[in-house]
Amino acid sequence: MRPLLCKSKVAYPDGGSSTEVYTNPDPLRYVELEILGPLHTLARGQSPIHNVTYKLWPIAR
């Protein structure tokens, strides 16, 4: 598993956040994780690439 790395001294969206987590306990339980990259101006013809792999493990109840 790779740690989430955040670049210092660069601007991130949403108040400087590099990650955002949303939860909904009812009626449908879910968790949403968003990983945000630093703000960057792209030149014409450029496009961002952001590859993310999530791994899920069952939890004991």
N, C-alpha and C positions, 0 to 999 in steps of 0.2 A: 504494500500500500504506500502510495506517495503522499507526503504531507502537502497540505495546501500552502503554497508560498505566496506571499503578498509583497509587492515591491514597495519600498519606502520612498517617500518624497515624490510620489506621483499621485495624480488625482484619480479617484474612483467615483463612480456614480452613487446616487442615493445617500448622500451625506458621508461619503468616504468608505462605503461598505465593500468588502471583497466577497462576502457571502451573505445570503439572505435565507432564512428558514421560515416557512409558513406551516402551521398545523391546523387541523380541523378535527376536533374530537367527535362531533356529532353532526348529522346522522351518519355520514360516511367518514370513517377515520382515514386520514392520510397525512403524510408529511411531504412537503415540497422543498427541495434544496436548490438554490440558484447560486452558481459561482460566477462572479462578475470580474471582468478584466479591467485594467486601467483605461482611462479615457485616452484616446489616441486619434489624431486626424489622419485619415487615409488619403493617399493621392488618387487621382482619377484612375480607375481600372484596378485598384487594389481591393482586396476583400479580406475580412478577418477570418482567422481559423482558430477554433477553440474546441479541442478534443477533450472530452471528459469521459471517464469510465467510473461507473458506480458499482459498488459491491454491496450486496445485502446479506445479512446474516440473521437467521431466526433468533428470536429472544425467548428465553425460558419464561413460562407463565406460572 
